Amino acid sequence: MELVKESIKNLKEYKTNKIDFKIKLDANEGKNILLQDIYKEGIKFNEDFNLNFYPDNDAYLLKQEIKKYLNVDTSNIIAGNGSSEMIELVIKTFVDKGEIILSPIPTFSMYSVFSQIYSAQFIGIQSNEDFKVDIDKLIEKSNELNPKVIFICNPNNPTGNLINKNDIKKLLENTNGLVVVDEAYMEFAEGSMVDEISNYENLIVLRTLSKALGLAGIRLGYMTANQKIIDVINKVKSPYNLNAISQYIGVKALKNKDKIFEYIEEVKNEREFLYKELNEMKIKAYKSYANFIFFKWDINNLYEKLIDYGILIRKFSDELEGYYRVSVGNKNENERFIKILKEIIENEKS
């Protein structure tokens, strides 16, 4: 179609799996730990809750709960439809056509996708062989290329690698661009930059309720930054961008800190189980600080073989051909996954 803008002519559509499954471990989704009570009680709205009116544009009640959860002021928060909207908002606000966006790679694909949509120039800085980020190399490239924005996924998706907090501070202090730290998986690790937002003029931190809170279905994410950044981005944010139902469920979920922390510990324990089992099977698994394990295996068609057993994981292609990512499921799911892998190995030997 001739009217389509040039920047998206070669853009690939994002497609999800439409495959029958028994165990779904392909998308890093959290367990349903918070909606069970809502299912039992039903969604009960008070008299002031009117779906015929537009939702609260400022998400006031939700931001009050985020404030308690992260110990940041509500004036330092913007909420929206998942981390993806937050990523897009940053690029819409700060990056003009042709300007550079920098990020270590491999990493979350939406950084490059939104860069392409908005005609920015995405440049990936290759991580080391073990997928760890060389912060000095990143700083060197930043000084050479002068990017408008640097995206840091920490812990990183898909590798699970964690960048030390002091290294991120070093980057912030040695670049002129914005540094956006995407902490979608930070609840499963340590070293959040949230408590540094008032100390750096060029820092934005992204968070989500999709992972540790198990609420991927309501598409709720948020960012924190200093007042100046938030005020500018609020000019760009669409009015009423977050629907009333998502705000309502987000408020109820964030009130359940004990359940959230209990689930996080469960994931950490199960993550260690998967990591240990994979390595004992001589499968190259990488240490993860997220709710998934990234691993390499040379057996052909592993993805398809697991599907035959009703198990979905994520496979990669191109420069990551032969690499896979498995979400940390519950105990039964993880044990079943390991059991099937052992069967596949035995079948390969015979």
Buried (B, 14 or more C-beta within 10 A) or exposed (E): EEEEEEBEEEEEEEEEEEEEBEBBBBBBBBBEBBBEEBEEEEEEEEEEEEEEEEBBEBBEEBBBBBBEBBEBBBEBBBBBBBBBBBBBBBBBBBBEEEBBBBBBBBBBEBBBBBBBBBBBBBBBBEBEEEBBBBBEBBBEBBEEBEBBBBBBBBBBBBBBBBBEBEBBBBBBEBBEBBBBBBBBBBBBBEBBBBEBBBEBEBBBBBBBBBBBBBBBEBBBBBBBBBEEBBEEBEEBBEEEBBBBBBBBBBBBBBBBEEBBEEBBEBBBEBBBBBBEBBBEBEBEBBBBBBBBBBBBBEEEEBBEBBBEBBBBBBBBEEEBEBBBBBBBBEEEBBBBBBEBBEEBBEEEEE
